[in-house]
């Protein structure tokens, strides 16, 4: 297992672990005693790792996991209270927002592997990932309002992943949502028994790796950019991307294989 360059956790291990294997980069939050809270150092480590992965054509899928009893309990409130300055808070939330945007902007799909709780910015992290698989005992909440701090930046990701009324309820009550409800709301894709969590994540990752990297990269970029446009502009933008995609050799190979009733041979398989 290779470790991302990051400060040390309480156990003298890196706070973020990275393991690259068979086209999958697994990033593991490693502050178990702090419920993997997103300290400044953790945000920096995630940003650095995601930037590196985005440039690495050998990586096809990213899995974001966590050690300890929780996936992520959000921002490090102790660290925040130690810096009572508005400029500090703005810089911190800008740092977090940049990392969340990077998840959407790298060409590889990012899958959250969720266990335990994902609260506040931890719930935002799940919502920001392209897909998510959770154990059946996982729970989710945007709980900041219970401490007098409305989850404003988490609301950006959550309200784009979850239906409006469900998102509003989560944000304004701060109550926990169980895994099945989170799936019904659209926050996560799959719910599995804890014993099958790794296998289910692997199956989802492999289903993407089996597709040509060029089509996946085109598709991920298009998916997020068209969401920001009006309907007519979205169709115009998507038509241009699809025309470019059609000129890719893998698209020609895929169509030829369809007509010839054979398995396609992708360039990057």
C-alpha positions as a printed NumPy array, in Angstrom:
array([[  0.   ,   0.   ,   0.   ],
       [  1.334,   3.434,  -0.915],
       [  0.596,   6.461,   1.24 ],
       [ -0.24 ,   9.922,  -0.017],
       [  2.128,  12.644,   1.138],
       [  0.32 ,  14.002,   4.147],
       [  0.837,  14.954,   7.797],
       [  0.77 ,  12.184,  10.331],
       [ -2.335,  10.965,  12.116],
       [ -2.541,  10.511,  15.865],
       [ -1.19 ,   6.961,  15.4  ],
       [  1.86 ,   8.377,  13.556],
       [  0.448,   7.129,  10.252],
       [ -0.382,   9.429,   7.318],
       [ -3.806,  11.036,   7.655],
       [ -4.599,  10.   ,   4.08 ],
       [ -3.616,   6.64 ,   2.616],
       [ -3.401,   5.904,  -1.099],
       [ -3.361,   2.445,  -2.648],
       [ -3.229,   2.082,  -6.449],
       [ -4.205,  -1.3  ,  -7.822],
       [ -5.585,  -2.533, -11.179],
       [ -6.582,   0.942, -12.351],
       [ -8.246,   1.916,  -9.049],
       [ -6.819,   4.533,  -6.691],
       [ -8.169,   4.002,  -3.191],
       [ -7.926,   7.04 ,  -0.925],
       [ -8.582,   6.278,   2.738],
       [ -9.253,   8.963,   5.316],
       [ -7.108,   7.991,   8.281],
       [ -8.039,  10.053,  11.34 ],
       [-10.102,   7.332,  13.048],
       [ -9.838,   8.89 ,  16.516],
       [-11.293,  12.13 ,  15.124],
       [-13.996,  10.422,  13.057],
       [-12.01 ,  11.469,   9.972],
       [-12.863,  15.122,  10.436],
       [-11.803,  17.355,   7.552],
       [ -9.004,  19.331,   9.147],
       [ -6.975,  21.773,   7.069],
       [ -4.309,  19.104,   6.727],
       [ -6.841,  16.52 ,   5.548],
       [ -8.239,  18.932,   2.959],
       [ -4.723,  19.665,   1.717],
       [ -3.906,  15.955,   1.523],
       [ -7.089,  15.198,  -0.421],
       [ -6.471,  18.112,  -2.786],
       [ -2.924,  16.982,  -3.501],
       [ -3.948,  13.369,  -4.052],
       [ -6.859,  14.265,  -6.34 ],
       [ -4.679,  16.624,  -8.375],
       [ -2.104,  13.848,  -8.833],
       [ -4.772,  11.304,  -9.781],
       [ -6.366,  13.654, -12.292],
       [ -3.079,  13.703, -14.226],
       [ -2.52 ,   9.938, -13.991],
       [ -3.909,   8.127, -17.034],
       [ -3.238,   4.749, -15.414],
       [ -5.972,   5.465, -12.845],
       [ -9.472,   4.749, -14.133],
       [-11.576,   4.984, -10.955],
       [-11.119,   6.531,  -7.509],
       [-12.575,   4.983,  -4.354],
       [-12.868,   7.256,  -1.327],
       [-12.977,   5.237,   1.893],
       [-12.245,   5.755,   5.585],
       [-10.74 ,   3.955,   8.559],
       [-12.303,   3.718,  11.998],
       [-15.92 ,   3.86 ,  13.166],
       [-17.091,   6.643,  10.827],
       [-16.732,   7.723,   7.222],
       [-16.43 ,  11.432,   8.009],
       [-17.886,  13.672,  10.715],
       [-17.429,  16.885,   8.745],
       [-15.141,  19.812,   9.508],
       [-12.81 ,  19.712,  12.504],
       [-14.838,  21.878,  14.89 ],
       [-12.031,  22.062,  17.461],
       [ -9.654,  23.443,  14.853],
       [-12.304,  25.913,  13.699],
       [-12.999,  27.209,  17.214],
       [ -9.279,  27.727,  17.751],
       [ -9.275,  30.302,  14.92 ],
       [-12.139,  32.752,  15.603],
       [-11.566,  34.905,  12.562],
       [-13.904,  35.414,   9.591],
       [-11.042,  35.549,   7.108],
       [ -9.766,  32.223,   8.409],
       [-13.218,  30.652,   8.049],
       [-13.652,  31.969,   4.521],
       [-10.252,  30.587,   3.507],
       [-11.098,  27.232,   5.109],
       [-14.45 ,  26.91 ,   3.329],
       [-12.88 ,  28.03 ,   0.044],
       [-10.262,  25.304,   0.479],
       [-12.952,  22.715,   1.093],
       [-15.036,  23.91 ,  -1.858],
       [-12.027,  23.683,  -4.171],
       [-11.44 ,  20.084,  -3.112],
       [-15.102,  19.184,  -3.651],
       [-15.019,  20.789,  -7.118],
       [-11.886,  18.813,  -7.968],
       [-13.822,  15.589,  -7.389],
       [-16.195,  16.657, -10.173],
       [-13.456,  17.955, -12.462],
       [-10.971,  15.101, -12.575],
       [-11.683,  12.716, -15.475],
       [-11.991,   9.601, -13.306],
       [-15.301,   8.708, -11.604],
       [-15.08 ,   8.874,  -7.811],
       [-16.988,   6.349,  -5.688],
       [-17.588,   6.94 ,  -1.98 ],
       [-17.38 ,   3.791,   0.152],
       [-19.466,   4.728,   3.17 ],
       [-19.703,   3.12 ,   6.583],
       [-20.773,   4.485,   9.944],
       [-21.798,   8.127,   9.837],
       [-21.296,  10.856,   7.254],
       [-22.299,  14.188,   8.769],
       [-22.137,  17.866,   7.741],
       [-19.15 ,  18.271,   5.38 ],
       [-18.805,  14.481,   5.515],
       [-22.281,  14.191,   4.017],
       [-21.217,  16.866,   1.521],
       [-18.252,  14.677,   0.604],
       [-20.567,  11.753,  -0.162],
       [-22.845,  14.003,  -2.229],
       [-19.865,  15.455,  -4.114],
       [-18.635,  12.028,  -5.193],
       [-19.947,  10.789,  -8.53 ],
       [-21.387,   7.646,  -6.957],
       [-21.662,   6.146,  -3.496],
       [-22.07 ,   2.677,  -2.012],
       [-22.991,   2.376,   1.666],
       [-23.294,  -0.364,   4.221],
       [-26.825,  -0.894,   5.48 ],
       [-25.95 ,   0.562,   8.876],
       [-24.628,   3.863,   7.501],
       [-26.344,   7.118,   8.476],
       [-26.227,  10.578,   6.961],
       [-26.958,  14.064,   8.292],
       [-26.324,  17.722,   7.593],
       [-26.291,  18.388,  11.297],
       [-24.672,  21.802,  11.55 ],
       [-27.956,  23.564,  12.267],
       [-28.098,  21.745,  15.611],
       [-24.927,  23.617,  16.601],
       [-26.239,  26.916,  15.219],
       [-24.214,  26.645,  11.996],
       [-26.343,  26.075,   8.9  ],
       [-24.597,  23.645,   6.519],
       [-24.359,  26.195,   3.695],
       [-21.481,  24.693,   1.716],
       [-22.728,  21.112,   2.254],
       [-26.109,  22.274,   0.957],
       [-24.578,  22.985,  -2.461],
       [-23.659,  19.338,  -3.029],
       [-26.597,  17.822,  -1.146],
       [-29.237,  19.909,  -2.944],
       [-27.783,  18.835,  -6.292],
       [-27.809,  15.146,  -5.391],
       [-31.07 ,  14.957,  -3.443],
       [-34.611,  16.057,  -4.282],
       [-35.435,  19.58 ,  -3.115],
       [-37.838,  18.738,  -0.301],
       [-35.7  ,  15.893,   1.051],
       [-32.626,  18.132,   0.958],
       [-34.498,  20.934,   2.734],
       [-35.597,  18.573,   5.492],
       [-32.09 ,  17.232,   5.975],
       [-30.592,  20.727,   6.089],
       [-33.17 ,  22.329,   8.363],
       [-33.679,  19.506,  10.868],
       [-30.152,  18.089,  11.008],
       [-31.714,  14.677,  11.651],
       [-30.062,  11.452,  10.571],
       [-31.206,   9.643,   7.443],
       [-30.654,   5.891,   7.217],
       [-28.995,   4.22 ,   4.247],
       [-32.181,   3.054,   2.546],
       [-33.702,   6.521,   2.813],
       [-30.483,   8.064,   1.504],
       [-30.706,   5.753,  -1.506],
       [-34.347,   6.654,  -2.093],
       [-33.423,  10.349,  -1.92 ],
       [-30.623,   9.897,  -4.478],
       [-27.723,  10.599,  -2.113],
       [-26.21 ,   7.133,  -2.626],
       [-26.474,   4.47 ,  -5.324],
       [-26.396,   1.15 ,  -3.506],
       [-26.934,  -0.247,  -0.021],
       [-25.332,  -3.558,   0.906],
       [-24.57 ,  -5.558,   4.047],
       [-21.323,  -4.465,   5.691],
       [-19.675,  -7.757,   4.758],
       [-20.303,  -7.028,   1.067],
       [-19.278,  -3.369,   1.032],
       [-15.854,  -3.825,  -0.535],
       [-17.151,  -6.334,  -3.075],
       [-19.98 ,  -4.018,  -4.112],
       [-17.606,  -1.087,  -4.529],
       [-15.254,  -3.266,  -6.578],
       [-18.097,  -4.431,  -8.824],
       [-19.18 ,  -0.857,  -9.511],
       [-15.611,   0.272, -10.164],
       [-14.971,  -2.654, -12.501],
       [-18.107,  -1.891, -14.5  ],
       [-16.553,   1.507, -15.276],
       [-13.065,   0.167, -15.946],
       [-14.605,  -2.142, -18.544],
       [-15.631,   0.939, -20.567],
       [-13.189,   2.993, -22.694],
       [-11.429,   5.691, -20.682],
       [-12.   ,   8.292, -23.39 ],
       [-15.788,   7.858, -23.312],
       [-15.814,   7.968, -19.506],
       [-13.745,  11.176, -19.476],
       [-15.903,  12.818, -22.155],
       [-19.013,  11.752, -20.281],
       [-17.966,  12.983, -16.858],
       [-16.96 ,  16.409, -18.152],
       [-20.182,  16.71 , -20.153],
       [-22.415,  15.509, -17.317],
       [-21.41 ,  18.254, -14.891],
       [-21.088,  21.097, -17.383],
       [-24.515,  20.518, -18.949],
       [-26.15 ,  20.636, -15.52 ],
       [-25.037,  24.26 , -15.211],
       [-26.669,  25.29 , -18.514],
       [-30.183,  26.038, -19.7  ],
       [-31.926,  23.291, -21.643],
       [-31.149,  24.602, -25.142],
       [-27.533,  25.407, -24.314],
       [-27.148,  21.981, -22.677],
       [-28.282,  20.213, -25.85 ],
       [-25.967,  22.381, -27.962],
       [-23.013,  21.648, -25.709],
       [-23.816,  17.906, -25.53 ],
       [-24.064,  17.665, -29.334],
       [-20.553,  19.094, -29.691],
       [-19.137,  16.7  , -27.111],
       [-20.867,  13.732, -28.748],
       [-19.508,  14.694, -32.172],
       [-15.975,  14.849, -30.732],
       [-16.527,  11.522, -28.993],
       [-17.649,   9.938, -32.286],
       [-14.253,  10.805, -33.803],
       [-12.47 ,   8.835, -31.086],
       [-11.111,   5.475, -32.33 ],
       [-12.703,   3.639, -29.407],
       [-16.159,   4.832, -30.482],
       [-15.572,   3.438, -33.954],
       [-14.312,   0.171, -32.476],
       [-17.349,  -0.087, -30.195],
       [-19.806,   0.411, -33.048],
       [-17.945,  -2.028, -35.319],
       [-17.914,  -4.611, -32.53 ],
       [-21.663,  -4.147, -32.065],
       [-22.348,  -4.873, -35.731],
       [-19.864,  -7.765, -35.788],
       [-21.328,  -9.241, -32.589],
       [-18.005,  -9.41 , -30.786],
       [-16.432,  -7.905, -27.684],
       [-14.755,  -4.535, -28.393],
       [-11.026,  -4.16 , -27.947],
       [-10.42 ,  -0.813, -26.284],
       [ -7.101,   0.964, -26.697],
       [ -6.721,   1.464, -22.955],
       [ -7.984,  -1.92 , -21.751]])
